[in-house]
Amino acid sequence: MAWSREQQELHDAVLAVAATLGTDHVERDAAGTFDTEGWKKLAELGLFGLPFAEQYGGLAQDLPTTMYALEALGTACRDGGLSFSVVTHLVSTGVALHRFGSAELKRRYLPDVCAGSVIGAHAVTEPAGGSDITPMRTTAVPDGDGFVLNGSKAFVSNGPIADVILVYARTGKLGNPAAISTFLVPRGTPGLSVGQPVDKMGLRTSPLAELFLDDVRVPRANLVGSPGAGLLILDAVMKWEILCGFVVNLGEMQHRLDRCVQYARTRRQFGQHIGHYQSISHRIVDMGTDVETARMWLYGTARKLAAGGNVTTDVARTKLIVSESNVRSALAAVQIFGGYGYTTEYGLEKELRNSVSGTIYSGTSEIQRERLAALMGLHRPLEVS
């Protein structure tokens, strides 16, 4: 799609800053450490305020423009964990607050979210749960002018570094989709504790932890949206999470493709460049096809969502296509680089490990196929988010 001069300038500005990040990405991936200085650089750029109103310090950009800037982050930044934490913060906290928060809640928290001076997260999944969140066990019981939260959460991205966490809890009958509500819980609230960072396969520089709530009291003013609107909020958040998160992967796929093309043009085996061999050139052609297919689905779905269209099918298909294309791309790159691709020095094995997560978070590939099958009338729909 064609971009305006202003959109291109924003994209290029992100590209320039992102290129300075992650220079020690291999070492930090091994250690599992978050890039605090990189976060600050992106905050100074204004990246965290991209889609939010100017009155809160945002840049008031639409969804496709926001995605184009995030694609630049994926293209230039080799620290996939940092990029993942950026999107988690921007979407899970920023989008939820901006769209559903009260005027007072937005006034108190959104400027800091836009500035990146606080880090946000959301807590949805539970230790015994998964894609189906309607049997949620974490409860929020009304008590005077507030609510008391009890329960535990698993797989909380940004959990160990988050300053504000949006907690999804049950306020009604178990299993009722209209009985889940969303609460903003600041770090340091009595009864809230965050577990130690969880070691994981990929995205190791984006910290992950469990969350525990033991009689956590939050004022009614910290309710995001209306009581029982939790699934509605999560549905909106997940659409943005998929589009903004996987457009970062698109940028990574484009960078990986360019790198493989360059390598195939210069690496010689048996007297000629390896790009001359059909087994290599066809694999790279497939990588390019996946990039362009991902781009069409991501931006096509974004434009449709921005125009108010129904994107239920589009988002599921986009998520499925891009997440699995990213794994194919990363695996192909490792194979093209051969022994070098298998070493940590080249960073490609790390990209392969990172890519696998995309087929799991935001609804697994299996869940997306089940959803699409239901939408095609093949069986009953799944109530998942």
Beta strands, then each sheet from edge to edge (+ up, - down):
strand 1: 120-123
strand 2: 139-143
strand 3: 146-157
strand 4: 164-170
strand 5: 180-186
strand 6: 192-194
strand 7: 208-219
strand 8: 223-224
strand 9: 268-269
strand 10: 272-273
sheet 1: 1+ 4+ 5- 8+
sheet 2: 2+ 3- 7+ 6-
sheet 3: 9+ 10-
end
